[in-house]
Amino acid sequence: MAVSNAPIRAETENSMTPEDRPGPTVAVRTADGYRTDINVRTHQFVCDEPDDNGGTDAGPTPTELMAAALAACTAITMRMYANRKEWPVHGIDVRAWHRHVDEKDPADPNARPRRIDVFDLSIAIEGELSVDQRERLLEIGGRCPVKRALDGHSRIVTLLE
């Protein structure tokens, strides 16, 4: 049987072909162990697993990077809105935690619980703002692109090359 070197991919609506790709925004490479070198445009950093999970703890875990992306995107989205409104925001601090929760389906109490990911955010806004302005910034932060992606408003197309 002949082996093909042609890419294998799941055909989905709006899939990008290799020829359509403008170049990777993010490129990662792993060798031995779990340490993974990450390149994003001109930036390089490392991802790994902790020692107690078989890694060398050379960097944050993928889930920690996802929590960081959510926190950063929330803060940036809020900052952009505050800047556009010319509100006196001096700083936005966002802290993020990740956990798993077993959730039961309220429509079917006999169904087995399913494990879901929960991200908890704690947000502090520095500046002389009204309660309404703070609530509006919180609402806007909840619309950031990373949160929308995590809420299931995205599709992942995988291509094996």
N, C-alpha and C positions, 0 to 999 in steps of 0.2 A: 504494500500500500504506500502510495506517495505521500510525503509530508509537505504540506503547503506552508509557506512563510507569509501568506496573506493574513492581514489583521482579522481577528475574530471580534465581533461586536454584536451587542443586542440592538436590533433595529428598533428605534423608537421615533416617534414624531419629533421633529426639530433636532435630530441628532447631527452632530458636527463630524464631518469626515476629516481624516488626517490632513488632507489638502486645505481644508477650511481653517485649520487652527492657526492663529497668528503667532504662536510661540507660547511656550508654557509660562504662565504667571507664577506657578509654584512647581518646583521640581525637587523630589526627594530621592535619596539613595541610602540604602542600608547595606551593610556588608555582614560582618560577624555580629552576633548578638542583636540587641534591640536598638542600639544607638543608630539614629537616623540623621543624616545631614540634610538640611533644608535650605533651599535657595529660593528667594522671592525677589525678583528683579535684581537689584544689586546687593541685597541683604542676605547674610548667611547666619544660621543658627542651628542648634541641635535639639533633637527630641529623643527621649529615652524612657525607659521604665525604671522605677526605683529598684534599689538593691534587693529588697525583699520580694520583688516580682520578677527576678531574673535579669534585670538590667544593671547598668552601672551608674544610674542617677546622674548622667552627664547633662541632662536638661529636663524640661517639663515633659509630662506625658501628653499623648495626643488629646486626651480629654481635658487636661489643664490648658492646652493651647486653645481648645474650643471654648472653654469658659473665658479665657483671656480675650478671645475674639469677640465673644458676646459682650463682655464688659467694655472693651474698647469701642466697639461699634455703638453701644448704647451711649457712652460718654460723648463720642464724636457727633452723633446725631443730635443729641441735646445741645451741644456747643454750637453746631451749625445753626440750629433754630434760634438759640439765644442771640447769636451774632446777627442773624437776619433781622430779628426784632429789636436789636440794639438794647437788650436787657443787660443790666450790670452783673453779669456772672463772672466771678473771679476764678473759680475752679469747680470742677466736677470730679468727685471721687466715687468710683464704682468698685465694689468688692463682689466677687462671685464664688459660689460654692456649687459643687456638683454632687448629686447623690442618686441612688436608685430607690424606687418605691414600687411596691407591689400594689397594683390597682385592680379593683374588682369592677366588672361591668355592671352598672346599676340596672341595666335592662335584663340581665341574666345572672341572678344571684348564685346559681349553681355552677357557673363557668369558673374555670381556674383563673386566679389573678394573673395579670400580665405585668412584667417588669417594665417600668418606664424610667426615663432619665428626667431628673428635675434639676433645674439650675435656679438657685436662689441668688438674687441680687440685692445689695444694700447700696443705696445711692445717697450721697451728701452733696448738696449744692451750696457753694459759697457765694454770697452776694445779697444785696438788699432787694429781695423779691417779695411780691405778695403771695399769699397762699394760692390764689388762682394761677399765678405765673408758675409757681413750683409744680402744681398739679398738671398744668399744661406741658411743662418740660418732661415730667414723668410719663405722660401719655405719649408724647412724641418719641421719647427714648424707647418705648415699647413697640415702636414701628420700625426699628432699625433693620437693615437688610439681613444681618446675621440672625436676629430673632425670627424674622419671617422664614428664613431657610430652615431653622431648627423646628419651627412650628409646622413644617411639612409643605411649605410652598416652594419646593424645589424638586428637581428630578436629577438623578445621577445616572449618567451614561458611561459604561465601562467598556474600554477597548483593550483587548489583549493583543499586543504587537509581537 
